[in-house]
């Protein structure tokens, strides 16, 4: 029953985060990673407050499933990423493949007349290094769309490179506090599809993530993030604010 419940939440999570911007808050789950065998992890619920789309000055708060599940420390679903490791070393270095989605934009969410931007399914590779309280990740993702400038209904075939580092500055049995920094470089195809600008750009996000164990099974968590959009996105007529914040509060159950 636990497997069925977790798989149902994975499906729900994919649907939710296809229509909302996660920003830097995906790092909230990394602080609870384990290397157990079999099917295990944390599932729960939370509330997240973010702009309606990257660049909007109007925020919305929605309920979201919180999921960090793994099978044999090889396959995983983490917040909004489905992935697997095909190389693991004894010194904390891993290489794998992953699938995620870039949220689309609904023209009804903007003050400007634009065509809808559909969600983009993205696949790619990533590498992670973890040593003690420090971890770092780099990766490249490519959109599976077939974008045509005359047809905004299709999703993007653009790509993005990202690099992220985080350090747990407080690690106690009952609670943790982690800082995270992430940069994403969007290529010109991805920027053009979403924001009508044919230039690559780089977005930057910093986050602060905290967890507190209520019991052996239940944990509450919270995160705040701040994101600065690159000039090529910020200069778009669709963008109302070139910086935005995110807040997440939730609780998870470990199994």
N, C-alpha and C positions, 0 to 999 in steps of 0.2 A: 504493500500500500504506500509506503514511503517513496518508492521509486515512481509509482504512478503519480503521486501528488507533486513530486519534484518536476517530473516531465511536463505536467500540466502547467506549472508555474513558469517553466522555461518558455513554453509556447506563448503564454500571456505576456511575459517580459519582452520577448521579441516584438510583439505587436505594440506594446506600450512605447518602447523606446524608438520604434520606427517613426513615431509622430511627435517626439519631444527631443530637445537637445540635452544630452547628458553632460556636456562640458567636461570639466576635469573630475567630476564626482565618481567616475568609474574606478578610481583608485581606492575608493573606500573599502572595497572587498579584499584588496591585496594584503591587508594587515592580518588577515585571518587564514592565510593559506597553510595547508598541511601536506604531509606526504603519506597519509594512510593508504592502505590497500582497500579494494572494494569500492562501493558506491557510498559517498559520504559528502558532507558539506554543511552549509547553512542556508535556510530558506526563511523568508519573512516578508514583512510589509513595511512600507514607508511612505512619507509624503515629501515631494520634491517641488521646489519653487524655482522656476527658470523663465527666461523670456519665451514668448510664443514661438520665436525663431531667432537665430543668431543675428543680432542687429536690431531687434524690436525693442522699443522702450516700454512695452506692456508685458508684465509678468503673469504667469498663471501657476497655480498650485494643483498638482494631481497626485493621486495615490499610485504607487508603483510596487511591483513585487521586487524583493531583494533576494538575489540568488547567487550563491557561490558553491557550485557542486562539482565534484571531480570523481572520475572512475579510475582506480588504480594509479592515481597520480600521473595519468597520461592524457585522458580526455577531460575537458572541463567546459562548463558554462559559467562565465563570470560577468554578472550584471547585464551586459549587452553584447558579449562576445562568446562565440562558440569556437573552440580550438582544440588542438592536440599537439603533443610534443613528439617529434621523431628523433630528437637527440637530447640526451641528458648526461651531464658529466658529474663526477663526484665533488667538484669544486664549486657547484652552484650555477653553472652555465647551462642554458637550455636553448634549443632552437625548435620552432614549430610553425604551424600554419593556423590561420584563424579566419573566421567569417563574422562580419558585423554589418551594420546598416548606418548610412548617413541620412539623417532626418530630412524630409522634404519641407516645402514651404507652401502653405495654403494662401492663395491670394486674398482670401477674406480676412487673413490675419494682418494685412498690411494696409497702409494709408495710400499706397500707390497702385495704379493699375498694372498688374503683372500677370503672367501666366503661372499656373500651378507648377511647382517643382516637385516631382515625385521622389519618394524615398529611393535611395540608391543602395543596392546590395553590394558590399565590398569584400573581396577576398585578398589574402596576402600572407606574408611571412613575418615572423617576429623572433627576436632573440632577447633573452632575459638573463641577467646576472644578479645573484643574491648572495650577500655576505653579511651575516649577522643582522643588524638592524637596517642595513642599507640594501636597496635594490634599484636596478636600472633596466629599462626596456627600450628597444628600438624596433621599428617595424615599417613595412611598406604595404599599403593597401591600394587595390585597383578596382574601380567600379565596373560592374558587369553590364552596364547599359550600352546603348547604341545611340548616343545623343546626336540629334540633327537640329541645327539652329532654327529650322522651319517647323519643328515639331517638339514643343516643350513638354509634351505628355510623356516622353520617354525619360529614363533615368540616365545619369551621367556615366561616361566611360573614363572619367578623369581619375587621377590617383593622388595620394598624399603620403608623405613620410612623417613619422612622428618619433619623438624621443622623450622619455619620461624618467625622472629619478625621484626617489622618495626615501625618507629616513624617519624611523620611529624614534622620536626624541624622549619619550617616556614609555617604558614597558614594565608594567606591574602585573601581578597575577589577576587583579581585578579590572585594570583599565590600561588603555594605550592612548598615545597621542602621536600622530604622524603628520609630517609636512611633505608636500608633493609639488613638483614643478614639471610642466609638460609644454612642449612646443609641437605644433603641427604645421608642416609646409604643404599647402595645397598647390597642385600644378595648375596651369592656365586653363585646362579643360574643365576642371572641377569648379574653379572660381567663375568661369564664364557661364556654366550651366546654372549655378545658383544665384549669381550676383551680376551677371552681364558685364564682366570686366575680363578682358583677355590677357591677364597677367597673373603670374604666380604670386602667392603671398604666404605669410607666416603668422599664425595665431599663437598666443601664449597664455597659459593658465597656471595659477598657483592655488593650492588647496590645503586645508587643515582638516584632519580627520580624527575623530575621537571615538573610542569604544569603552563600554563599561559592562562588566559581567554581573548580571543580577543573580544568576544561578549557574550551575555547570552547563546548562543547556541554553539558557536565555541570555541574550546580549542586546543592549541598546546601543545605538550608534548615531553619530551626527557628523555633518561635514558642511563646510562653507568653502566656496571657491570664487575666484575673480578671474575673468578672461578679458584680454585685450585683443581686438581684431586687427589683422594686418591692414595696411593702407589701401590695398587693392579691393578689399571688402568694405572697409570703412567709407571709401569714397563712392560706393554704389548709391544710387538714388533710392534703393530699397532699404538702406540702413538708416535707422533713427538714432542709434546710440552705439558707439564703437567700443564700449566696455559694458560688461554685465556681470552680475553676481548670481550665484546659485546657493541654495540651502537645502539640505537633506536631513530628515529625522526619521528614524525607524527602529525596528527591533527584529532580531533573527533568532531562529531555533536551530541548534546544532544536532546533527544525527550521524 
